[in-house]
Amino acid sequence: MCAKTFVVQHEWDVAKSNEVVPVVSKIIADAQSGSLPAGFKLVGVMLSKDAPKACCVWESESRGSLEGLIASVNPPTRHTMSEFDRLYRSS
């Protein structure tokens, strides 16, 4: 399996922040503990200081499978997804 890199940008209404934070916190905790479903790796999450939005970098075998994971978690957000060729990491 060759993992592909995706950036998922989430936005939500400020009034829904109390619903979004626990969902995001659980996903981060699952990633840190190695509890995400097989085939998915959460590389990083960036939360905006200025607006109710987040940018998540994922590795997944396909766009469809990542969309399925997001749908199963059902975060109260709107999102867009983009695929990227490479992710360069500093060592």
Order of alpha helices (4+ residues) and beta strands (2+ residues): beta-alpha-beta-beta-alpha-beta
